[in-house]
Amino acid sequence: MIGSDIATMSHDDIQLMYAAGRQINEKGNASI
């Protein structure tokens, strides 16, 4: 399901999602 969702996303959407994930990971790592 996730694979097909990503396949229908635009390149910009994927970049935004990736950037958001990086921010979440950085905040999580900083809070540990």
LINSUL-V468461 format. One record per residue. RES is the residue in one letter. PSI is psi as a letter, one per 20 degrees, with the letter a starting at -180 (NA if undefined). BURIAL is I if it has 24 or more other C-alpha atoms within 12 Angstrom, else O. Layout:
BEGIN
res | psi | burial
RES | PSI | BURIAL
RES | PSI | BURIAL
END
This chain:
BEGIN
res | psi | burial
M | g | O
I | g | O
G | g | O
S | h | O
D | g | O
I | h | O
A | h | O
T | i | O
M | q | O
S | r | O
H | h | O
D | g | O
D | g | O
I | g | O
Q | g | O
L | g | O
M | g | O
Y | g | O
A | g | O
A | g | O
G | h | O
R | g | O
Q | g | O
I | g | O
N | g | O
E | g | O
K | g | O
G | g | O
N | h | O
A | h | O
S | i | O
I | NA | O
END
